[in-house]
Amino acid sequence: MANLYLIPVTLGESQLHTVLPDDNKEVIGSISSFIVENVRTARRFLKKVDPATDIDALQFFELNKHSDRNQLHAFLEPVKQGRHVGLMSEAGCPGVADPGAEVVRIAHEKGIRVIPLVGPSSILLAMMASGMNGQNFAFNGYLPIKKDEKIKRIKYLEARIYSEDQSQLFIEAPYRNQQLLDDLLANCQPQTRLCIACDLTLETEFIRTMPVAEWKKHKPDIQKRPAIFVLGK
């Protein structure tokens, strides 16, 4: 019986052996059809997993914001033919903050077995390292781009920290990180704790939690670095 495998990808140019189990390589080697966000980066990752892989013999379905949602069912056709399908994100775990969740839902509707493989999740790594409430937390994806809407959202999330004791995680496009940090420092209460987790699993990894008042004294340069932000009390 063929399955849909959810294949984690490194969060950056980290060494495979430091973030992915050896068993993942064996599973990946048994798959000839992949659903990916970007074919070029997917091919590079698969070649890194096994340099002997014949990339040109593999089948790729591209799933991103430009994909025709009416065609998603066809991405799982190889399963009917007895061939495993692998779902990969651009980085980290597929199906989390990732369009792959749509394919996973279809797989369940079709009765296809879904098998998640172990690998790095920037959301969980940031939560683990933040020192904040890990019993009750929420991942909020991207905050609004428009400044007034973003500030309103920041204040709403901060309020939930105190009313529900719920840690709040969110992300931003790396080139807007510094602007988001400025908005957080300008609009959050001085005692609210902020964790900034950048370049997770890489040699340049930076993780620190401090009250907003302290961040104002030691503002880091996080521009163009993949980051997760966590607010808590």
Order of alpha helices (4+ residues) and beta strands (2+ residues): beta-alpha-alpha-beta-alpha-beta-alpha-beta-alpha-beta-alpha-beta-alpha-beta-alpha-beta-beta-alpha-beta
